[in-house]
Amino acid sequence: MTATRAEQPTPDYVPGHGLLADKVVVVTAAAGAGIGAAVVRRALEEGAKAVVFSDTHERRLAEAEEVLAKEFGADRVRQLVCDVTDESQVAALLDAAEEFGGVDVMINNAGLGGTASVLEMTDDQWSKVLDITLTGTFRCVRAAGQRMVAAEKSGIIVNNASVVGWRAQEGQAHYAAAKAGVMALTRCSAIDLAPHGIRVNAVSPSLAMHPFLEKVTSPELLDELKQREAFGRAAAPWEVANVMVFLASGYSSYLTGEVISVSSQHA
């Protein structure tokens, strides 16, 4: 019988240290209370000149902008509906960043999951997850890279992968394939963009707890997933965001093509 792993406390929130001072940051899939929303807040706390953030949910975007504008100033935040499966909407998102001087940091957080056995998975289920999670990330990497090269300034791209890109999980063939693809895209695009002074890295989270996950996941499964973690708990979204901010900052100036595991999963 496997011993129950005690849940360790979540550490205190880390204050900002100006890691993204004067940077224009673009973040996809950032409405709500997940990793994307945590990255937007962290970027503002770290001194970003402006953060342009997107999602497909118009109401939640507007609500997030209102809250952030009151806290950080309306001149530092801008939201825009963006479906990463639509190249024109991705271009419009980058156009919005031009209003602040152009994108310096692109954080690609958009992705779609789901659970289905490979025996029962339809072509539509497979294609939708791949189009949003992998091809959507590709569209954003390409668009941001083109803007950065045209502006003749160095830039940083951070992608969101997942531990399932490395590890097998039941019912996750489409999502795992997409996230493994994000890892490969990160490595290869880093080499393509390195001559232009542009860095590309990714994070690979395991379990990050937020209200939506609690709604769609049974307590039994959440408990099982927590037991796989060395700390016996899920990460808070801001703990993943901290690593993304590190990759977007000058502290990681010699890192490119890397995938950093943000996980306490144990062997």
C-alpha positions, -999 to 999 in steps of 0.1 A, spaced: 0 0 0 14 34 -10 17 59 19 -3 91 17 20 120 9 14 149 32 4 182 15 30 208 20 19 245 24 20 268 -5 48 294 0 43 331 4 37 351 -27 69 365 -41 69 403 -47 80 419 -79 117 428 -86 114 448 -118 124 418 -140 104 430 -170 109 468 -166 98 487 -197 89 456 -217 58 452 -238 44 417 -230 17 398 -250 0 369 -233 -26 345 -249 -54 327 -231 -52 350 -201 -88 356 -189 -100 338 -159 -79 326 -130 -54 302 -146 -17 304 -156 -23 330 -183 -40 354 -159 -13 348 -133 14 357 -160 -4 389 -168 -4 400 -132 32 389 -126 44 408 -157 27 440 -144 41 435 -110 76 430 -126 74 464 -142 62 457 -177 55 490 -196 23 474 -210 7 440 -212 -16 431 -241 -36 400 -232 -61 379 -251 -86 351 -248 -117 339 -266 -141 349 -238 -150 385 -243 -168 391 -210 -140 376 -188 -114 396 -208 -133 429 -201 -137 420 -164 -100 413 -161 -90 445 -179 -112 465 -155 -96 450 -124 -61 453 -137 -66 489 -150 -77 500 -115 -47 483 -98 -19 490 -123 -32 519 -145 -54 518 -177 -24 529 -198 -6 496 -190 -32 471 -199 -50 462 -231 -72 432 -239 -82 418 -272 -103 388 -282 -80 364 -301 -86 329 -314 -51 314 -321 -66 292 -348 -72 324 -368 -40 339 -383 -57 373 -388 -67 375 -351 -31 367 -341 -19 395 -363 -44 419 -347 -31 409 -313 4 418 -323 -9 450 -339 -23 460 -305 12 457 -290 25 481 -317 5 509 -300 30 505 -271 61 502 -292 59 466 -303 62 432 -286 92 425 -265 80 393 -248 55 369 -263 40 343 -239 20 316 -256 -3 300 -231 -33 290 -253 -41 253 -253 -70 229 -252 -73 196 -234 -98 169 -231 -100 132 -223 -107 104 -248 -93 70 -254 -73 67 -286 -97 39 -295 -127 62 -295 -111 96 -303 -125 112 -335 -106 131 -361 -124 162 -350 -113 158 -314 -77 152 -324 -76 180 -349 -92 206 -326 -67 200 -298 -37 200 -322 -49 231 -340 -53 252 -308 -25 238 -287 3 231 -312 -5 250 -344 -19 279 -325 14 282 -306 33 279 -340 12 308 -354 20 330 -324 57 321 -325 59 329 -362 39 362 -359 59 374 -329 92 363 -344 84 382 -376 76 414 -357 107 411 -336 130 406 -366 114 434 -386 119 458 -356 156 447 -355 154 442 -317 160 412 -296 129 395 -281 118 366 -260 92 340 -266 79 317 -239 57 287 -246 35 267 -223 40 229 -227 31 202 -202 46 172 -184 23 150 -205 45 158 -234 71 136 -216 49 112 -197 21 89 -206 -14 96 -193 -46 77 -201 -69 95 -224 -45 122 -234 -30 111 -267 -41 143 -285 -30 167 -258 2 148 -251 11 148 -288 3 185 -290 24 194 -260 53 172 -271 51 191 -304 53 224 -285 85 212 -269 100 203 -304 87 236 -318 104 255 -290 138 238 -296 138 242 -334 124 277 -335 150 287 -309 177 278 -334 160 296 -363 156 328 -343 189 328 -324 208 347 -352 183 375 -346 189 377 -309 155 362 -301 153 335 -274 126 308 -273 120 287 -242 91 268 -227 77 257 -193 63 222 -186 39 224 -157 22 193 -141 -7 202 -119 -16 239 -114 -48 245 -94 -74 270 -104 -112 272 -101 -119 259 -136 -98 228 -130 -117 222 -98 -150 224 -117 -141 199 -144 -121 174 -123 -134 151 -97 -120 154 -61 -109 118 -63 -88 124 -94 -74 157 -80 -63 138 -49 -47 111 -70 -28 138 -91 -16 156 -60 -2 123 -46 21 122 -77 37 154 -66 66 155 -42 50 183 -22 17 165 -21 -1 195 -36 -8 213 -69 12 244 -79 -5 277 -76 -8 294 -110 16 321 -99 43 296 -92 42 286 -129 40 322 -139 72 330 -119 92 306 -140 77 321 -172 87 355 -160 122 342 -153 125 329 -188 112 363 -201 138 382 -181 175 390 -184 182 364 -158 179 337 -184 199 355 -211 219 323 -221 189 300 -222 172 292 -255 156 261 -268 150 248 -233 119 233 -217 119 239 -179 98 215 -158 76 233 -133 67 202 -114 74 184 -82 65 151 -96 86 123 -82 99 90 -97 
